[in-house]
Amino acid sequence: MKGEVPGSSLAEDTVAHERVLNALQGNIGGGVIRVHHLRAIRAGRFQHVEAHLVVPEFWSVERAHNMSEDVAARVMRDLGTMCDFEEAVRPDMPRVAL
């Protein structure tokens, strides 16, 4: 970003966001169709992450929940910081043209 000062909170937030993206990319698969509404906030050594994980529409709620908990645990492990990961699971519903 133009005028950004290295070491500023904006630079740190960009770095934190990139770290979260890298951790997610390394741990997504096994049915996750896409991730959206990603938000990463860092406060000192603590990282807060929110993300919507899109899964197949035919998955049971239990299967989707178990998968999202597993992804969250692996992302937190890879970030290596104190982390809170809130995930919302959404089915991939076909779009119907009206």
N, C-alpha and C positions, 0 to 999 in steps of 0.2 A: 504494500500500500504506500502511495506517495506520502512522504513526510513522516513515515513511521520511524520511531526511534528504537534501535536495537535494545532489547532488555525491557522495553515498556510492557505494560499489561497486555496491550493488543498483540505484540509480538509473541508473548508467552501463550496467549489464547490460541493463536494460529498454530503454534508448535503443539500445544495440547490437542487441538482438533486433528492435526496430522497424525499424532501418535494413536489417537482413538481410531481413526480411519484405517491405519495400518494394522492395528490389533483386530479390528472387525474383519478386514479382508482376509486375514490369516485364519479366521475362525468361522467364517460363514460357509455354508454348504449343507449337505444332508437334508435338503428340502427347502431351505430359505430361498425364496424367489428374488427378493430384493429387500433393501433397507432404505427407509426414508425417514424424514423428520428427525434427523440426527442432531442432537444438541450436546455439546461438551463444555462444561464449566470447570475451571480449576481455581481452587482457593488454597494457596500454599501448597502443601503436599497432598491435599485431598482432591480427588477427581470425581465429578458427578457427570454421568452419561445418561441420556435418554435416547431411545431409538424405537422405531416401529419396524417390526420384522414381518414381512409378508410371506405366508406359507400357503400350500395348496388348500383349496376350499374343502376338500374331502377329509382333511386331517381332523381327528378328534381334538377337543379342547385339551385333554390330558396330554396327548402327543405334542401339540404345539407348545404347551406350557413347559413340559420337560425339556424340549429342544431349546426354548428361549432361556431357561435357567442354565442349561449347559453352555450355551454361547456366552451368557453373561459371566459365568464363572471363569471361562477360558480367557475372555477379554480382560477381566480384572487381574487375572494371574499375569497376563502378558504386559499389562501396563505397569505392574510392579509398584503401585502406589496404593494408598488407602483409597478405595473407590466405592461408589454407590452406582449401580447400573439399574436403571428402570427401563424395562422393555414392555412394549405393547405388541401383541400378536394380532395380525389382521389376515383374514382369509383372502386369497386372490380370487375375487369374484369376476366372472366374465362381464364385460360391458355390453349392454343391450342398446342398440340404436333405436331411437323412437321415431 
